[in-house]
Amino acid sequence: MERYDQHVHTRFSFDGKMDVDEACEEAVRQGLDGLTFTEHFSMDELDPSYHFLRYDAYRAAVEHARETYDGRLAIGFGLEISEPHIEKCRAALAEARQTMTLDFVIGSVHNIGSVKLRRFMESKTKDEAYAAYFREVLQMVQSTDIDVIGHLDLAKRYFFPRFGDYAFAEYRGIITEILQTAIARGIGIEINTSGYRNAVGVPYPSPDVLTLYRDLGGRRITIGSDAHSADVLAKDFDRACDMLRAAGFRTYNRYIAREPHPVAL
């Protein structure tokens, strides 16, 4: 089975801890078929990603890696954009992206009202916090140009110590609306394996969400480790594949020039 890690950060992201070449060397060592760099990007001045990414240097580093690892590793060029839907940033984001040639765009909700999720929950009840998060994801999916929803249900990572996990049945309605909107607009979802590495112990999204996505007709799935350092590149990839098979999937996708390409599980 071919293995492509579609969510990887380097020092071109504000929280990255590895270089492009370091990630590629580790991918080759593991026998991966490819990876896609998805550096953090935001036009919100309150986000730590704001004006951090040096796009030209990032592009040059990836192009150099493609030459260096040609024939050994397929390398994608992408972004993970935080809250691409918020009104104050949409015009600036659209202008910035006019000069970008990308393989893959992840849309993620890390903040609500420019407030980090872990801080947002401080004055909220459990239902207020989770409901607000899912509403924010829905707004993103309804209005933006992205390829997949990043780590859908990420909020549980931050809310879990105080509130515990959310009850899927209580939010099934809005999650269904998110997924139906995504399917209608050609937007996929990722299986983000970083959830295995924290207290929740399950990926984003949960198996219940994944099964619902398939039942609704969704087929665009990517797998990403969300690695910020080489030691977790492609971490728990096989577990994610097992979860996909259990939910009835037979393929996942890698993206090239913003188009999904199926990969057999």
N, C-alpha and C positions, 0 to 999 in steps of 0.2 A: 504494500500500500504506500502511495506517495504521501509525504507529510510536508505541509506548508503552514508555518506559523504566521498568522496574519495580523498580529498586534505586538509590535516591538518598539521600544523606546531606547534612544541613545543619549549621549550628552547634548544633542541638539534639542532635547527636552529639558525643562528646568529641573526635573527630578531624575534624569537619566544618569546612570553610573557606568556606562560602557561606551566604547567607541564603535563606529560602524564596522571597522575591520575586526574588532574583537567579537562582535556578534556573529559576523560571517565565519570566522574561524571556528567558533563554537558550533555553529550550524553544520559546518562541514564535518567536524569531529563527531557529531551525533548522527551523521548520515541523513540530515534533512534534505529534502528536494528543493526547498525554497523558504524564503521569509519575506515579509513586507514590513518596512519601517513605517511607523505611524506616529510621527512626532506630535507632541501637544501643540495646539494652536488656538488662540483666542484673540478677539478684538475688544474684549471687555478689560478696561484699564484696572479693574479690581482683581482680575485673575492673575495668578503667578506666571501664566504662559504669555501674558501680554507683552508683545515686542521682544520676546526671548528668542524665538526661532530666527536664525540667519538662513533664509531660504536659499540664497545662491550657494552658500558654503555647504548646506545640506545636500542640495542637488548635485554639486560637484563631488562630494564624498560618496554618494550612492553611485554616480556614474563611474567613478574610479573603481568602486567595489565590483560593479558589473563587469568591467574589463578584467579585473584581477581574478575573479571567480567564474569567469565565463566557462560554461561546460560542466561546472561542478555545482552551481547553486543559482537558482532563479531568484532574482532580487527585485522586489516591488518597492514603489515610492509612494508614500501616502501621508495622510494627516489624521489625527484624532482631534476633532474640533469640539470645544466645549460650548454648549448652549448656542449653537448657530442660529437659533430662532429668535433670540431676544432682540427687541425692536431697536434698541440703541446701537446695536452692532451690525445689523444686517447690511446696511449700505456699505460700511467700511469693509466688511467681510467679502461682499460681492466684488468690490473693487480690488481687494488684495488677491482674490483667487483668479482674476482675469489673466494674470501672468503665470499661473501655475499649471503645469502639466502633471497630472496625478494618475496613479493606477487605482487608488483606493481611498475612500473617505469614510471614516467612522464619525458618527455624531453621538456625543455623550452628554449626559447631565451630571456634572460634578457639583454644581451650585444651584441654589434657588434664590432669585433676586440678588445675585452676585454674592450670596453668603454660602460658604462651604457647608456641605450637608451635615457635618458633625456639629457645627455651630447652629445651623438652622433648627435642629431638633430640640435645642435647649429649652425653648419656651413653648414647646408643642406637646400635645398628647400623642400617643402612638398612632392613632388614626389620623390626626391632623398631619403628622409628619409623613407617613407613608402615602396618604391620599395626595398631598401636595407634590410629592416626588412623581407619582404616576401621572398626574395632570401635566407636569412639566415635560415629561417624556412624550405625552400625547401631543402637546403643542409643537414640540420639535419635529415629530414625525409628520404632522399635518402640513408643515410649511417650508421645509428645508430640502436642499439638494445634498443628500448623503446616500451612501451605499448600504450601510448597515447601522443598526442601533447598537451602540457600544454598551457592553455589560448591563443589559436590561435587568432591573431590580437590584442594581448596585447599592441602593440605599440601605439594604440590610447589613452591609459591611459596617456602616457607621452607626446604625440604629440598634444593631443586635445587642451590644453590651447593656443598653438601658431598657430597650423594649422587647428584645427577642425578635425572632423572624416574623414576617407577616403571614397571616392565614390566607392562602391562595384563594379560597372560596369567597372571602370578603372583598377581594379586589378583582375577581374574575371578570366582572363587567367592564371595567376600564382597561384591564389588560387585553381583553378581547377587542376593544375598540382600537387600542394601540396596534395590535397585530393585524387586524383587518385593514386599517389605514395603511400600514406598512406594505402589506401584500398588494393592495390596490395601486400603490405608488411605485412598486418595484423595489422596495427597500427590504433588505434582509435583516437577520439578527446574527450576532456572534455568540459562540460559546466561549466565554472568557474563563479560563481555568484558574485565574488568580484566586477565585473564591475557595478553592481547595486549600489555599495556603493561609487562610485566616480562621478566626473563631467560628464562622458560620459552617465551614467545612463542605460546602457545595458550590458548584460553579454559578456564574451569572449567565443566563437566568436559571431558575430551578427546573428540574425535570418536568414539573407540572406545566410550566409555561412552554417548554419545548414541545410537549405532547399536544398542547392546545394549538400551537403554531402549525404543527403538521395537520391536525384535524381541520384547521381552517383553510388548508391548502398551501401553506407556506413551504417553500423549498430552498430558499436562499440562506444558507448557513455558512459561516466561516468559523474557524477555530483559532483562538489567539491566547497566548500565554500572558500577555500584558507585561512582558519581561522588561525590567529597567536595568537588569544586570545579567551577565552571561550565565550565572549559575542556575537561573530559572527559565532560560530559553526553552520553549517547547515542553515545559514542565506539565506533567499530567495529561499530555496530548492523547495517550492511549485511553485514559479514563474517559475523556471527552468523546472519543470515537465510540467507545462502548455505550455511553449514554445515548448517542445519536442512533446507534443500531437498535437499542432497546425501545426507542421512541418510534421506530419504523423507518428511519432514514437509511438510504443506501449510498448517498453521496454527500459531500460538502463542497464548498466552492473556494477557489482562489480568484482574485480579481486582477485583470490586466486591462489597462486603459479604461477603467471604470466599468468593465463588463465582467460578469461572473462566468467562470469556467468550472464545470463539475469535475470533481475528483472522487473516484470510487473509494468507499470505506473498506 
